[in-house]
Amino acid sequence: MQVKEQIKILLIERKMKLRELAEKLTELTRRKYTENSLSQRLGRGSITYNEVLAISSILDYKIQFIDISNNF
């Protein structure tokens, strides 16, 4: 699943619109985001890891790395 689909699912779960996420992301990062620019970045897959971390924080989620080297 692409990051765009994952974030859309999380937005639905939080009952939040992409526009609202863009506004909160702008407040948090002090960088201007619009609904359109965020949608384009998600669509192109050009969103940065730091932006994903900020989005997860806004949506009250955390990113976790799980060691799968010993799982079969």
C-alpha positions in Angstrom: 0.0 0.0 0.0 1.3 3.4 -0.9 1.7 6.2 1.6 -1.2 8.2 -0.1 -3.6 5.4 0.6 -2.4 4.8 4.1 -2.7 8.5 5.0 -6.2 8.7 3.5 -7.3 5.7 5.6 -5.9 7.4 8.8 -7.7 10.7 7.8 -11.0 8.8 7.5 -10.4 7.2 10.9 -9.8 10.6 12.5 -12.7 12.2 10.6 -10.3 14.8 9.2 -10.1 16.3 5.7 -6.9 16.7 3.8 -7.4 20.5 3.9 -7.4 20.4 7.7 -4.3 18.2 7.7 -2.5 20.7 5.4 -3.4 23.5 7.8 -2.1 21.7 10.8 1.0 20.6 9.0 1.6 24.3 8.1 1.2 25.3 11.8 3.5 22.5 13.0 6.3 22.9 10.4 6.0 26.6 9.6 6.1 25.6 5.9 3.1 26.4 3.7 1.0 23.4 2.8 -2.3 23.6 0.9 -4.8 20.8 0.3 -3.6 20.8 -3.4 0.1 20.8 -2.7 -0.2 18.0 -0.1 -2.4 15.9 -2.4 0.2 16.3 -5.3 3.1 15.4 -3.0 1.2 12.3 -1.8 0.2 11.4 -5.3 3.8 11.6 -6.6 5.2 9.9 -3.6 7.6 12.8 -3.0 6.6 13.3 0.6 9.6 13.2 3.0 10.1 11.1 6.0 10.0 14.2 8.2 6.6 15.1 6.7 5.3 11.6 7.4 6.5 11.9 11.0 4.8 15.3 11.3 1.5 13.9 9.8 1.6 10.9 12.1 2.1 13.2 15.1 -0.9 15.3 14.0 -3.0 12.2 13.6 -1.9 10.8 17.0 0.0 7.8 15.5 3.6 6.8 15.8 5.9 5.2 13.2 7.5 1.9 14.4 10.2 -0.2 12.8 9.7 -3.9 13.4 12.5 -6.4 13.0 11.3 -9.0 10.6 14.6 -10.7 10.0 13.7 -13.7 12.2 10.0 -13.9 11.3 9.0 -16.5 8.7 
